[in-house]
């Protein structure tokens, strides 16, 4: 499965089987995380076989079998939210190619326990976690806006632009708001996101998906 194919098959999954991740799967995830950390100066980390990520009420009512998760952490800087959003999008789709399922969580995790398990340091910023594992199901597509609701192009939109917008609509966002505004002219594209405290995280996720759908060689970001 390619990353592009993974975009279409990845859906939020909140209930997981007890099947542990194999040593080979853990190695591949850690290698991918290490590459993202090095490229963007982050401190993301995979935690396995830990039951303490979810608060009790959430674990009982909204999730099941959460044992493995990626801590989305990095040095507190103006662009850290966007970098972590961008990198987390890559990790979610990569996990999908490995036959895993994921769940991006921004507010409903135990921040105290996750911070305790993190090796990023006291000054690091943790924006969320990505749960990984073998889902009891494959999830269902989220309700989506129309392309015209989040994008516009000056003139006739080329195929790569439309493909990029379609890819953004497949991306997970906080509260599924899809609060994007994508504008295109020639080979130049701009994207903003207005989703409160998660705006920059969602922007990073959206940019990753747009690049994957449109092809990075076809345009430049404004």
Backbone as CSV, one residue per row, in Angstrom:
resi,resn,N_x,N_y,N_z,CA_x,CA_y,CA_z,C_x,C_y,C_z
1,UNK,0.846,-1.199,0.000,0.000,0.000,0.000,0.880,1.248,0.000
2,UNK,0.567,2.186,-0.868,1.298,3.439,-0.910,0.693,4.437,0.085
3,UNK,1.411,5.531,0.330,0.876,6.571,1.196,-0.391,7.178,0.595
4,UNK,-0.399,7.323,-0.733,-1.590,7.854,-1.397,-2.789,6.934,-1.200
5,UNK,-2.569,5.637,-1.319,-3.650,4.678,-1.090,-4.089,4.699,0.375
6,UNK,-3.123,4.896,1.270,-3.441,4.919,2.698,-4.364,6.073,3.055
7,UNK,-4.278,7.189,2.312,-5.165,8.322,2.583,-6.635,7.918,2.471
8,UNK,-6.923,7.047,1.522,-8.310,6.651,1.274,-8.796,5.560,2.212
9,UNK,-7.896,4.818,2.809,-8.300,3.723,3.699,-8.194,4.082,5.176
10,UNK,-7.476,5.161,5.500,-7.301,5.552,6.900,-8.550,6.257,7.421
11,UNK,-9.077,5.756,8.529,-10.181,6.395,9.233,-9.906,6.298,10.729
12,UNK,-10.518,7.164,11.493,-10.335,7.119,12.948,-10.843,5.794,13.499
13,UNK,-10.010,5.153,14.319,-10.393,3.921,14.996,-10.107,4.099,16.481
14,UNK,-11.106,3.886,17.316,-10.943,4.103,18.756,-10.971,2.812,19.575
15,UNK,-11.250,1.677,18.922,-11.280,0.400,19.644,-10.309,-0.568,18.994
16,UNK,-9.435,-1.155,19.835,-8.324,-1.942,19.327,-8.287,-3.347,19.921
17,UNK,-7.739,-4.260,19.144,-7.523,-5.630,19.604,-6.346,-5.662,20.578
18,UNK,-6.234,-6.755,21.304,-5.131,-6.911,22.255,-3.837,-7.351,21.584
19,UNK,-3.864,-7.549,20.282,-2.682,-8.009,19.551,-1.526,-7.031,19.710
20,UNK,-0.395,-7.464,20.279,0.737,-6.538,20.442,1.423,-6.267,19.105
21,UNK,2.118,-5.148,19.021,2.907,-4.842,17.838,4.141,-5.738,17.813
22,UNK,4.459,-6.273,16.657,5.641,-7.117,16.537,6.907,-6.267,16.650
23,UNK,8.020,-6.927,16.937,9.304,-6.219,17.041,9.644,-5.526,15.730
24,UNK,9.297,-6.142,14.609,9.598,-5.546,13.312,8.751,-4.304,13.066
25,UNK,7.477,-4.356,13.434,6.604,-3.193,13.281,7.097,-2.047,14.160
26,UNK,7.462,-2.352,15.391,7.982,-1.324,16.309,9.244,-0.699,15.728
27,UNK,10.108,-1.521,15.168,11.352,-0.993,14.578,11.045,-0.044,13.431
28,UNK,10.122,-0.441,12.560,9.788,0.404,11.417,9.159,1.724,11.850
29,UNK,8.283,1.672,12.839,7.690,2.907,13.340,8.746,3.804,13.980
30,UNK,9.618,3.210,14.772,10.669,4.001,15.421,11.611,4.632,14.401
31,UNK,11.908,3.901,13.343,12.770,4.452,12.294,12.103,5.648,11.622
32,UNK,10.808,5.539,11.366,10.081,6.637,10.728,10.008,7.846,11.658
33,UNK,9.754,7.591,12.928,9.697,8.672,13.912,11.050,9.357,14.028
34,UNK,12.113,8.560,14.064,13.457,9.131,14.176,13.791,10.016,12.979
35,UNK,13.358,9.604,11.801,13.622,10.398,10.598,12.890,11.730,10.658
36,UNK,11.635,11.708,11.117,10.876,12.946,11.252,11.471,13.845,12.331
37,UNK,11.874,13.241,13.448,12.495,14.017,14.520,13.745,14.733,14.037
38,UNK,14.572,14.009,13.301,15.826,14.593,12.817,15.572,15.690,11.790
39,UNK,14.621,15.471,10.907,14.354,16.426,9.826,13.771,17.730,10.347
40,UNK,12.898,17.646,11.366,12.169,18.832,11.818,12.515,19.261,13.244
41,UNK,13.497,18.615,13.858,13.906,19.007,15.197,12.864,18.726,16.256
42,UNK,12.243,17.548,16.199,11.156,17.185,17.103,11.598,16.149,18.129
43,UNK,10.705,15.837,19.064,10.979,14.835,20.098,9.835,13.830,20.199
44,UNK,9.314,13.409,19.071,8.231,12.425,19.082,8.761,11.077,19.548
45,UNK,7.872,10.278,20.115,8.303,9.024,20.738,7.176,8.006,20.729
46,UNK,7.512,6.761,20.405,6.548,5.675,20.433,6.540,5.009,21.800
47,UNK,5.359,4.894,22.396,5.174,4.178,23.658,4.359,2.928,23.360
48,UNK,4.832,1.768,23.812,4.129,0.519,23.546,3.703,-0.155,24.850
49,UNK,2.617,-0.907,24.758,2.092,-1.699,25.868,1.919,-0.864,27.143
50,UNK,1.279,0.276,26.983,0.981,1.151,28.118,-0.514,1.452,28.119
51,UNK,-1.139,1.306,29.287,-2.584,1.495,29.395,-2.964,2.858,29.980
52,UNK,-1.982,3.735,30.187,-2.261,4.941,30.958,-2.468,6.196,30.120
53,UNK,-2.620,6.059,28.814,-2.773,7.250,27.977,-4.154,7.868,28.063
54,UNK,-5.159,7.042,28.342,-6.539,7.516,28.317,-7.092,7.660,29.731
55,UNK,-7.754,8.791,30.040,-8.420,8.916,31.335,-9.492,7.839,31.487
56,UNK,-9.804,7.475,32.717,-10.713,6.369,32.971,-12.051,6.485,32.276
57,UNK,-12.672,7.663,32.337,-14.003,7.820,31.761,-13.960,7.685,30.243
58,UNK,-12.897,8.193,29.629,-12.746,8.081,28.170,-12.492,6.628,27.794
59,UNK,-11.645,5.948,28.582,-11.332,4.559,28.301,-12.576,3.679,28.381
60,UNK,-13.469,4.005,29.295,-14.670,3.189,29.468,-15.725,3.471,28.400
61,UNK,-15.843,4.726,27.979,-16.973,5.110,27.143,-16.640,5.301,25.669
62,UNK,-15.402,5.657,25.353,-15.098,6.045,23.981,-14.000,5.226,23.317
63,UNK,-13.264,4.441,24.087,-12.141,3.717,23.503,-12.029,2.332,24.120
64,UNK,-11.206,1.524,23.514,-10.961,0.174,24.018,-9.604,-0.297,23.512
65,UNK,-8.841,-0.894,24.404,-7.603,-1.550,24.002,-6.483,-0.627,23.574
66,UNK,-6.517,0.659,23.981,-5.429,1.575,23.619,-4.186,1.200,24.413
67,UNK,-3.152,0.728,23.715,-1.926,0.273,24.362,-0.669,0.928,23.779
68,UNK,-0.777,1.428,22.571,0.399,1.967,21.889,0.066,3.359,21.344
69,UNK,0.989,4.282,21.508,0.725,5.622,21.006,2.041,6.376,20.767
70,UNK,1.948,7.339,19.874,3.088,8.200,19.560,2.864,9.536,20.243
71,UNK,3.813,9.968,21.050,3.741,11.269,21.699,4.206,12.329,20.708
72,UNK,3.361,13.316,20.462,3.683,14.385,19.521,4.265,15.553,20.298
73,UNK,5.589,15.592,20.403,6.265,16.565,21.250,7.445,17.183,20.523
74,UNK,7.793,18.397,20.962,8.957,19.078,20.413,9.234,20.349,21.183
75,UNK,10.364,20.996,20.908,10.703,22.245,21.596,9.632,23.300,21.353
76,UNK,9.237,23.998,22.403,8.184,25.005,22.274,8.704,26.178,21.449
77,UNK,8.199,26.303,20.236,8.626,27.337,19.299,7.413,27.761,18.485
78,UNK,7.467,28.939,17.825,6.298,29.436,17.087,5.743,28.473,16.040
79,UNK,6.604,27.659,15.425,6.148,26.781,14.350,6.007,25.324,14.772
80,UNK,6.079,25.050,16.081,6.101,23.656,16.516,4.784,22.939,16.244
81,UNK,3.650,23.626,16.391,2.362,22.971,16.163,2.228,22.510,14.715
82,UNK,2.612,23.369,13.779,2.505,23.000,12.369,3.446,21.842,12.033
83,UNK,4.667,21.877,12.570,5.614,20.793,12.312,5.099,19.462,12.848
84,UNK,4.541,19.496,14.061,4.035,18.253,14.647,2.791,17.763,13.908
85,UNK,1.950,18.689,13.447,0.809,18.279,12.637,1.257,17.622,11.349
86,UNK,2.198,18.252,10.675,2.722,17.734,9.414,3.332,16.342,9.600
87,UNK,4.179,16.203,10.619,4.851,14.927,10.855,3.885,13.851,11.313
88,UNK,2.888,14.224,12.110,1.920,13.228,12.568,1.096,12.691,11.407
89,UNK,0.817,13.544,10.407,0.094,13.072,9.224,0.897,12.002,8.505
90,UNK,2.196,12.228,8.390,3.063,11.242,7.759,3.055,9.929,8.542
91,UNK,3.143,10.021,9.856,3.201,8.808,10.680,1.893,8.029,10.635
92,UNK,0.757,8.726,10.608,-0.522,8.029,10.531,-0.659,7.249,9.230
93,UNK,-0.293,7.881,8.124,-0.420,7.197,6.838,0.609,6.087,6.715
94,UNK,1.811,6.314,7.242,2.814,5.250,7.207,2.339,4.045,8.019
95,UNK,1.764,4.299,9.194,1.234,3.197,10.010,0.165,2.432,9.245
96,UNK,-0.657,3.143,8.489,-1.699,2.493,7.687,-1.084,1.550,6.656
97,UNK,0.037,1.950,6.065,0.698,1.086,5.079,1.242,-0.186,5.720
98,UNK,1.448,-0.154,7.033,1.952,-1.328,7.761,0.819,-2.233,8.250
99,UNK,-0.417,-1.878,7.896,-1.561,-2.677,8.327,-2.112,-2.284,9.679
100,UNK,-1.735,-1.105,10.165,-2.194,-0.629,11.460,-3.323,0.386,11.283
101,UNK,-3.967,0.699,12.389,-4.976,1.751,12.429,-4.522,2.829,13.407
102,UNK,-5.104,4.008,13.290,-4.658,5.125,14.121,-5.826,5.968,14.610
103,UNK,-5.511,6.821,15.587,-6.476,7.761,16.154,-5.701,8.965,16.654
104,UNK,-5.909,10.124,16.019,-5.258,11.372,16.445,-6.073,11.962,17.584
105,UNK,-5.432,12.195,18.732,-6.125,12.726,19.901,-5.431,13.996,20.372
106,UNK,-6.203,15.083,20.476,-5.612,16.335,20.907,-5.954,16.739,22.331
107,UNK,-7.116,16.379,22.821,-7.509,16.864,24.137,-7.964,15.809,25.116
108,UNK,-8.265,14.609,24.664,-8.890,13.617,25.538,-7.903,12.592,26.093
109,UNK,-6.619,12.905,26.063,-5.659,11.968,26.634,-5.196,12.462,28.006
110,UNK,-4.560,11.567,28.764,-4.047,11.930,30.084,-2.713,12.654,29.902
111,UNK,-2.754,13.973,29.924,-1.538,14.755,29.697,-0.476,14.447,30.765
112,UNK,-0.917,14.230,31.983,0.023,13.936,33.064,0.780,12.647,32.794
113,UNK,0.062,11.570,32.449,0.714,10.285,32.219,1.569,10.299,30.956
114,UNK,1.067,10.949,29.901,1.834,11.015,28.663,3.124,11.789,28.878
115,UNK,3.034,12.900,29.586,4.246,13.681,29.862,5.236,12.875,30.694
116,UNK,4.718,12.078,31.626,5.582,11.222,32.451,6.335,10.217,31.591
117,UNK,5.689,9.719,30.547,6.314,8.717,29.678,7.216,9.327,28.606
118,UNK,7.137,10.637,28.436,7.911,11.291,27.387,9.341,11.560,27.840
119,UNK,10.269,11.428,26.902,11.667,11.758,27.189,12.057,13.103,26.590
120,UNK,11.050,13.919,26.237,11.319,15.177,25.537,11.787,16.290,26.464
121,UNK,11.611,16.136,27.760,12.038,17.174,28.691,10.877,18.030,29.159
122,UNK,11.080,18.695,30.300,10.013,19.466,30.916,9.580,20.665,30.085
123,UNK,10.484,21.185,29.268,10.177,22.387,28.484,9.526,22.071,27.142
124,UNK,9.393,20.796,26.811,8.822,20.418,25.518,7.320,20.668,25.499
125,UNK,6.799,20.890,24.319,5.363,21.052,24.129,4.781,19.771,23.562
126,UNK,3.727,19.270,24.168,3.026,18.079,23.688,1.675,18.531,23.147
127,UNK,1.448,18.355,21.856,0.195,18.825,21.245,-0.857,17.729,21.148
128,UNK,-0.444,16.470,21.312,-1.398,15.378,21.207,-0.683,14.046,21.130
129,UNK,-1.453,13.013,20.867,-0.894,11.682,20.661,-1.570,11.051,19.445
130,UNK,-0.892,10.085,18.863,-1.489,9.265,17.810,-1.512,7.827,18.309
131,UNK,-2.693,7.316,18.566,-2.839,5.916,18.966,-2.593,5.030,17.749
132,UNK,-1.855,3.947,17.926,-1.598,3.002,16.843,-1.866,1.587,17.333
133,UNK,-2.321,0.737,16.435,-2.572,-0.651,16.786,-3.446,-1.317,15.751
134,UNK,-3.923,-2.492,16.101,-4.803,-3.250,15.202,-6.246,-3.032,15.624
135,UNK,-6.980,-2.295,14.811,-8.343,-1.941,15.156,-9.298,-3.113,15.117
136,UNK,-10.344,-3.030,15.941,-11.415,-4.022,15.875,-12.197,-3.868,14.573
137,UNK,-12.097,-2.703,13.974,-12.681,-2.452,12.658,-11.786,-1.447,11.947
138,UNK,-12.158,-1.080,10.741,-11.347,-0.156,9.954,-11.869,1.279,10.005
139,UNK,-12.856,1.543,10.834,-13.411,2.869,10.937,-14.315,3.191,9.756
140,UNK,-14.883,4.374,9.772,-15.769,4.811,8.687,-15.344,6.207,8.253
141,UNK,-15.611,6.563,6.989,-15.252,7.908,6.523,-15.967,8.981,7.344
142,UNK,-15.239,10.072,7.633,-15.873,11.159,8.364,-16.717,12.022,7.418
143,UNK,-17.663,12.735,7.986,-18.469,13.657,7.197,-17.564,14.738,6.639
144,UNK,-17.705,15.027,5.363,-16.755,15.922,4.707,-17.453,17.088,4.020
145,UNK,-16.772,18.230,4.003,-17.237,19.378,3.240,-16.997,19.137,1.752
146,UNK,-17.558,20.000,0.934,-17.286,19.975,-0.501,-15.989,20.728,-0.775
147,UNK,-15.339,20.388,-1.877,-14.092,21.058,-2.245,-14.290,22.566,-2.355
148,UNK,-15.437,22.985,-2.877,-15.708,24.412,-3.052,-15.865,25.141,-1.720
149,UNK,-16.124,24.403,-0.648,-16.263,25.017,0.673,-14.920,25.445,1.252
150,UNK,-13.835,24.813,0.806,-12.533,25.095,1.413,-11.500,25.595,0.420
151,UNK,-11.857,25.756,-0.847,-10.826,26.106,-1.828,-11.357,26.993,-2.943
152,UNK,-10.445,27.694,-3.583,-10.747,28.473,-4.785,-9.474,28.570,-5.615
153,UNK,-9.652,28.679,-6.920,-8.510,28.782,-7.838,-8.800,29.877,-8.852
154,UNK,-7.813,30.704,-9.115,-7.985,31.792,-10.074,-7.851,31.244,-11.495
155,UNK,-8.978,31.130,-12.172,-8.980,30.508,-13.492,-9.448,29.075,-13.394
156,UNK,-9.092,28.279,-14.393,-9.463,26.865,-14.399,-8.463,26.076,-13.572
157,UNK,-8.944,25.404,-12.545,-8.055,24.669,-11.639,-7.446,23.467,-12.343
158,UNK,-6.126,23.299,-12.266,-5.490,22.119,-12.859,-5.803,20.866,-12.050
159,UNK,-5.567,19.743,-12.643,-5.890,18.463,-11.993,-5.145,18.298,-10.682
160,UNK,-3.874,18.729,-10.647,-3.087,18.541,-9.418,-3.686,19.341,-8.253
161,UNK,-4.243,20.537,-8.535,-4.845,21.341,-7.474,-6.086,20.640,-6.920
162,UNK,-6.930,20.159,-7.810,-8.138,19.451,-7.375,-7.790,18.205,-6.577
163,UNK,-6.740,17.505,-7.016,-6.314,16.299,-6.300,-5.798,16.654,-4.911
164,UNK,-5.093,17.780,-4.812,-4.596,18.215,-3.511,-5.720,18.556,-2.561
165,UNK,-6.727,19.272,-3.049,-7.872,19.634,-2.212,-8.628,18.379,-1.761
166,UNK,-8.810,17.435,-2.672,-9.486,16.183,-2.320,-8.723,15.448,-1.228
167,UNK,-7.389,15.499,-1.291,-6.573,14.846,-0.272,-6.726,15.529,1.077
168,UNK,-6.825,16.852,1.085,-7.016,17.589,2.336,-8.330,17.186,2.999
169,UNK,-9.351,16.963,2.207,-10.654,16.581,2.760,-10.634,15.193,3.394
170,UNK,-9.597,14.420,3.138,-9.439,13.106,3.765,-8.673,13.191,5.083
171,UNK,-8.115,14.358,5.366,-7.248,14.506,6.537,-8.060,14.622,7.821
172,UNK,-7.542,14.089,8.927,-8.201,14.292,10.220,-7.969,15.718,10.700
173,UNK,-8.981,16.312,11.318,-8.847,17.639,11.913,-9.564,17.652,13.253
174,UNK,-9.172,18.591,14.116,-9.805,18.697,15.426,-11.296,18.954,15.267
175,UNK,-12.092,18.146,15.899,-13.557,18.249,15.863,-14.105,18.126,14.443
176,UNK,-13.293,17.605,13.519,-13.688,17.427,12.112,-14.234,18.721,11.500
177,UNK,-13.626,19.857,11.843,-14.128,21.130,11.344,-13.688,21.437,9.917
178,UNK,-12.549,20.875,9.505,-12.039,21.124,8.151,-12.055,22.623,7.837
179,UNK,-11.503,23.406,8.759,-11.561,24.871,8.661,-10.445,25.430,7.779
180,UNK,-10.279,24.858,6.592,-9.214,25.261,5.685,-9.688,26.314,4.693
181,UNK,-8.739,27.096,4.211,-8.972,28.016,3.104,-7.781,27.896,2.165
182,UNK,-7.987,27.221,1.046,-6.909,26.936,0.103,-7.135,27.766,-1.149
183,UNK,-6.113,28.529,-1.537,-6.216,29.369,-2.727,-5.080,29.044,-3.692
184,UNK,-5.421,28.999,-4.968,-4.421,28.700,-5.980,-4.420,29.704,-7.111
185,UNK,-3.230,29.972,-7.660,-3.070,30.824,-8.839,-1.807,30.379,-9.546
186,UNK,-1.944,29.925,-10.780,-0.778,29.382,-11.478,-0.259,28.170,-10.732
187,UNK,1.013,28.210,-10.375,1.600,27.107,-9.606,1.820,27.489,-8.150
188,UNK,1.168,28.580,-7.709,1.315,29.022,-6.326,0.058,28.687,-5.531
189,UNK,0.265,28.206,-4.310,-0.841,27.801,-3.444,-0.627,28.375,-2.050
190,UNK,-1.692,28.870,-1.467,-1.658,29.287,-0.067,-2.717,28.503,0.701
191,UNK,-2.449,28.258,1.963,-3.411,27.545,2.807,-3.398,28.152,4.194
192,UNK,-4.579,28.409,4.731,-4.730,28.838,6.111,-5.744,27.932,6.783
193,UNK,-5.775,27.990,8.103,-6.732,27.186,8.857,-7.140,27.963,10.097
194,UNK,-8.427,28.051,10.338,-8.942,28.790,11.489,-9.748,27.835,12.357
195,UNK,-9.048,27.176,13.268,-9.698,26.182,14.118,-9.255,26.331,15.571
196,UNK,-9.214,27.572,16.027,-8.890,27.825,17.422,-7.487,27.368,17.782
197,UNK,-7.364,26.736,18.944,-6.048,26.341,19.449,-5.388,25.259,18.605
198,UNK,-6.148,24.597,17.735,-5.580,23.540,16.891,-5.339,23.999,15.450
199,UNK,-5.437,25.306,15.208,-5.307,25.813,13.843,-3.995,25.402,13.191
200,UNK,-2.885,25.607,13.886,-1.583,25.322,13.281,-1.328,23.828,13.145
201,UNK,-1.813,23.038,14.116,-1.682,21.582,13.997,-2.453,21.091,12.775
202,UNK,-3.702,21.533,12.643,-4.510,21.139,11.490,-3.894,21.637,10.188
203,UNK,-3.279,22.825,10.220,-2.627,23.360,9.025,-1.499,22.440,8.580
204,UNK,-0.701,21.974,9.529,0.380,21.058,9.186,-0.139,19.761,8.596
205,UNK,-1.197,19.214,9.194,-1.805,17.985,8.666,-2.339,18.229,7.258
206,UNK,-3.027,19.356,7.086,-3.590,19.685,5.773,-2.527,19.865,4.713
207,UNK,-1.437,20.547,5.052,-0.368,20.762,4.076,0.258,19.430,3.642
208,UNK,0.447,18.528,4.598,1.015,17.224,4.232,0.098,16.510,3.244
209,UNK,-1.183,16.500,3.526,-2.126,15.817,2.642,-2.183,16.493,1.274
210,UNK,-2.177,17.834,1.249,-2.218,18.520,-0.049,-0.990,18.150,-0.883
211,UNK,0.177,18.165,-0.274,1.401,17.816,-0.999,1.346,16.392,-1.532
212,UNK,0.814,15.485,-0.727,0.745,14.092,-1.151,-0.242,13.917,-2.298
213,UNK,-1.349,14.644,-2.251,-2.342,14.528,-3.307,-1.946,15.253,-4.578
214,UNK,-1.397,16.465,-4.437,-1.077,17.296,-5.596,0.262,16.946,-6.232
215,UNK,1.185,16.443,-5.428,2.546,16.232,-5.900,3.382,17.472,-5.625
216,UNK,4.397,17.359,-4.802,5.167,18.519,-4.361,5.858,19.244,-5.507
217,UNK,6.127,18.532,-6.586,6.818,19.156,-7.728,5.906,20.023,-8.582
218,UNK,4.605,19.977,-8.354,3.660,20.688,-9.220,3.348,22.111,-8.750
219,UNK,3.772,22.489,-7.558,3.398,23.795,-7.036,4.402,24.274,-6.005
220,UNK,4.257,25.530,-5.603,5.043,26.088,-4.506,4.087,26.742,-3.506
221,UNK,4.456,26.668,-2.223,3.652,27.311,-1.193,3.955,28.804,-1.141
222,UNK,2.928,29.603,-1.020,3.098,31.035,-0.780,3.330,31.274,0.704
